[in-house]
């Protein structure tokens, strides 16, 4: 069965078109656009009209590709930004008009379950797993072996933490310290809620994790095949985080593995990643290119 999964988060909107047979998933197309849907939501509680329009333009391209490739089932999940906004109905109306289906504004717990399903499929590592999905507005924490056992969503993400704390370019020591305190409190709460210290393997998802992984491995260009299921040792996570927080946005944007739309928020994202690594006590993290999109696709075919 050919299906299309769309994940619309605070920072990016992504598309996966895949052929799914049983527990096998074959990519037909993967796309990602930085639309920053959640820009300003933490401060205003509203989705900005310009952000909704950026998302609409990306969806127009996705809808054309879905039609061209003969997709039979489509599901779009919208996450943190559209959960928080008081004008979320405007967003839903726009999606229905462009895509022909309603976006499902899923809970953090369901987001965690879908991310876990996508992340652990085909992973050759010992469980139980602690999986975190580091988004723009929130980070989901999940533990389990083959199925989700415990999950929680925390309002720490690369966009939210940047807007809340990291205002200078590069951020000051005081700004970083304030962000660290905020993130550490949330991570400790999450780890306690999901029994994260009992996990044997730490798995990280989403663009911050894969970008930090590419930097840790000194890749000359972004290479998803080399990044997927590769390990990053804790000292390398710390080193890359320190380097990113010391750079200006322009310097980050010049890095060969950096998506231009991620450069202004990657410092906060790396800081979240480093603190999860430290507070969980894990010696390394496994980066996964498979995440909520894969979970949505498997669900559509079941």
VOGU-3710 file (C-alpha; in Angstrom, 3 decimals, decimal comma):
1> xxxxxxxxxx> 0,000/0,000/0,000  1,282/3,462/-0,911  0,700/5,963/1,879  1,629/9,554/2,692  2,510/10,732/6,182  2,901/14,419/7,018  4,327/15,712/10,287  3,854/19,419/10,959  5,781/20,607/13,970  6,825/23,922/15,425
11> xxxxxxxxxx> 9,808/24,364/13,120  9,453/22,052/10,112  6,853/20,295/8,013  7,888/16,927/6,590  6,449/14,462/4,106  7,033/10,720/3,720  5,531/8,816/0,813  6,178/5,104/1,259  5,130/1,645/0,139  4,272/-0,412/3,227
21> xxxxxxxxxx> 3,921/-4,189/3,279  3,596/-5,790/6,713  6,550/-4,571/8,797  8,520/-3,424/5,739  8,573/0,208/4,653  10,175/1,387/1,414  10,669/5,118/0,895  9,279/6,642/-2,272  9,920/10,265/-1,264  10,964/12,233/1,824
31> xxxxxxxxxx> 10,695/15,997/1,949  11,304/18,652/4,584  10,644/22,392/4,636  11,435/24,799/7,467  8,258/26,865/7,877  8,585/27,902/11,565  4,840/27,460/12,146  5,336/28,021/15,867  7,150/31,336/15,529  6,146/33,485/18,502
41> xxxxxxxxxx> 3,592/31,009/19,895  5,331/30,782/23,273  4,960/34,573/23,644  1,631/35,342/21,921  -0,335/32,108/22,071  -1,210/32,616/18,386  -0,075/31,153/15,062  1,157/34,116/13,000  -0,630/34,605/9,643  2,749/34,661/7,874
51> xxxxxxxxxx> 3,654/31,322/9,466  0,367/29,769/8,358  1,014/31,058/4,825  4,530/29,567/4,758  3,030/26,250/5,796  0,328/26,537/3,114  2,926/27,034/0,399  4,837/23,940/1,518  1,631/21,903/1,652  0,731/22,895/-1,905
61> xxxxxxxxxx> 3,919/21,235/-3,114  3,310/18,155/-0,968  -0,277/17,815/-2,232  0,922/17,896/-5,840  3,480/15,152/-5,173  0,918/13,019/-3,330  -1,425/13,212/-6,322  1,343/12,529/-8,831  2,633/9,428/-7,032  -0,735/7,710/-6,628
71> xxxxxxxxxx> -1,035/7,684/-2,840  -4,077/5,810/-1,493  -4,088/6,996/2,133  -2,944/10,282/3,699  -2,562/11,283/7,330  -1,253/14,594/8,617  -0,335/15,021/12,261  0,201/18,459/13,735  2,172/18,790/16,925  3,277/21,291/19,523
81> xxxxxxxxxx> 2,627/24,667/17,888  -0,901/23,848/16,787  -1,707/22,347/20,186  -0,728/25,571/21,930  -2,271/28,208/19,654  -5,640/29,785/20,376  -6,288/30,257/16,625  -5,572/26,636/15,708  -8,880/26,478/13,813  -7,464/28,840/11,157
91> xxxxxxxxxx> -4,640/26,368/10,644  -6,996/23,390/10,400  -9,198/25,175/7,851  -6,151/25,960/5,716  -4,941/22,347/5,748  -8,355/20,991/4,816  -8,543/23,395/1,897  -5,123/22,433/0,511  -4,801/18,750/1,371  -8,411/17,564/1,468
101> xxxxxxxxxx> -8,012/15,977/4,913  -8,171/17,357/8,417  -4,906/17,628/10,326  -4,924/15,612/13,508  -3,694/17,759/16,339  -2,307/14,881/18,345  -1,437/14,816/22,017  2,145/14,712/23,156  1,599/11,154/24,338  0,377/9,980/20,914
111> xxxxxxxxxx> 3,258/11,830/19,266  5,609/9,927/21,556  4,062/6,577/20,653  4,319/7,211/16,907  7,923/8,383/17,259  8,837/5,280/19,260  7,281/2,966/16,670  9,271/4,590/13,873  12,519/4,800/15,855  12,910/1,225/17,112
121> xxxxxxxxxx> 11,831/-0,565/13,926  14,946/-2,416/12,702  17,200/-1,081/15,473  19,891/-3,583/16,493  20,517/-2,547/20,103  19,477/-3,817/23,544  16,288/-2,590/25,188  14,680/-1,150/27,075  15,034/2,018/24,989  14,803/5,644/26,030
131> xxxxxxxxxx> 13,716/7,493/22,886  13,518/11,264/22,717  12,067/13,278/19,842  13,531/16,778/20,024  11,199/19,167/18,244  10,781/22,892/17,885  8,258/23,414/20,661  8,378/20,215/22,682  10,417/17,101/23,322  8,805/13,702/23,751
141> xxxxxxxxxx> 10,365/11,060/26,025  9,397/7,409/25,623  10,575/4,168/27,187  9,827/0,615/26,139  11,188/-2,464/24,402  8,889/-3,409/21,524  5,979/-1,198/22,550  5,616/2,039/24,478  5,585/1,500/28,215  5,776/5,097/29,443
151> xxxxxxxxxx> 5,705/8,440/27,660  5,627/12,144/28,438  5,827/15,374/26,424  7,692/18,374/27,825  7,529/21,951/26,560  11,225/22,236/25,738  12,196/22,530/22,078  14,801/24,324/19,998  12,497/27,154/18,890  10,792/27,613/22,261
161> xxxxxxxxxx> 14,077/27,677/24,207  15,708/30,040/21,704  12,806/32,487/21,868  12,597/32,235/25,644  16,296/32,486/26,548  18,916/32,786/23,786  18,484/36,337/22,493  22,080/37,339/21,729  24,161/36,276/18,729  26,010/34,299/19,947
171> xxxxxxxxxx> 24,150/33,763/23,240  25,718/35,061/26,432  26,809/32,890/29,354  23,880/34,195/31,413  21,375/33,318/28,670  22,834/29,816/28,337  22,705/29,329/32,116  19,026/30,335/32,204  18,239/27,910/29,379  20,203/25,134/31,101
181> xxxxxxxxxx> 18,201/25,565/34,303  14,889/25,495/32,430  15,852/22,454/30,343  17,396/20,509/33,239  14,244/20,836/35,348  12,106/19,550/32,465  14,469/16,689/31,594  14,670/15,515/35,214  10,870/15,542/35,433  10,606/13,550/32,205
191> xxxxxxxxxx> 13,223/10,957/33,168  11,479/10,353/36,489  8,092/10,005/34,786  9,232/7,420/32,228  11,832/5,571/34,370  14,466/6,762/31,925  17,422/5,795/34,105  16,503/2,115/33,679  16,983/2,214/29,888  19,920/0,441/28,286
201> xxxxxxxxxx> 19,979/2,371/24,996  19,369/6,072/24,287  17,909/6,943/20,869  17,542/10,494/19,565  15,253/11,707/16,796  14,708/14,789/14,641  16,796/17,437/12,914  18,803/18,683/15,889  19,991/15,150/16,670  20,900/14,250/13,111
211> xxxxxxxxxx> 22,659/17,590/12,542  24,701/17,276/15,744  25,533/13,703/14,694  26,765/14,910/11,305  28,938/17,543/13,006  30,288/15,052/15,558  31,341/12,727/12,734  32,863/15,607/10,707  30,809/14,727/7,639  31,610/16,891/4,605
221> xxxxxxxxxx> 27,914/17,019/3,708  24,650/15,813/5,220  24,415/12,066/4,562  21,325/10,356/5,995  22,646/6,854/5,338  25,799/7,506/7,380  23,837/9,255/10,129  21,049/6,676/10,554  21,737/4,385/13,547  25,230/5,827/14,084
231> xxxxxxxxxx> 26,461/6,470/17,618  27,613/9,735/19,128  29,609/9,495/22,334  28,643/11,783/25,215  31,884/13,877/25,076  31,238/14,574/21,380  27,683/15,739/22,096  29,121/18,112/24,703  31,873/19,335/22,365  29,547/20,069/19,445
241> xxxxxxxxxx> 27,071/21,836/21,747  29,836/24,075/23,114  31,028/24,891/19,590  27,538/25,716/18,293  26,681/27,958/21,233  29,914/29,863/20,639  29,099/30,576/16,980  27,028/33,317/15,421  24,021/32,316/13,330  25,978/33,236/10,192
251> xxxxxxxxxx> 28,833/30,949/11,222  26,458/28,061/11,888  24,710/28,625/8,566  28,062/28,234/6,795  28,559/24,707/8,153  28,190/22,223/5,251  25,733/19,927/7,070  23,506/22,746/8,363  20,049/23,385/6,930  19,835/27,200/6,677
261> xxxxxxxxxx> 16,471/27,279/8,443  17,871/25,450/11,451  20,920/27,626/12,092  19,280/30,122/14,462  17,813/27,454/16,792  20,381/24,620/16,659  22,258/25,991/19,686  19,248/25,528/21,951  18,523/22,156/20,355  22,064/20,928/20,977
271> xxxxxxxxxx> 21,836/22,157/24,576  18,683/20,085/25,121  20,429/17,084/23,548  23,494/17,521/25,797  21,425/17,811/28,966  19,386/14,699/28,126  22,670/12,844/27,598  24,095/14,054/30,897  21,011/13,605/33,073  20,217/10,135/31,688
281> xxxxxxxxxx> 23,784/8,982/32,329  24,009/7,257/28,955  27,502/6,945/27,384  26,239/7,515/23,841  23,141/8,264/21,780  22,030/6,447/18,631  20,694/8,853/16,003  17,703/7,686/13,988  16,446/9,100/10,703  13,220/7,134/11,250
291> xxxxxxxxxx> 10,713/8,750/13,546  7,100/9,881/13,766  6,706/9,879/9,968  7,520/6,178/9,823  5,166/5,501/12,711  2,332/7,320/10,927  3,029/5,393/7,707  2,974/2,003/9,463  -0,304/2,974/11,131  -1,918/3,916/7,818
301> xx> -1,184/0,480/6,363  -2,392/-1,536/9,343
//
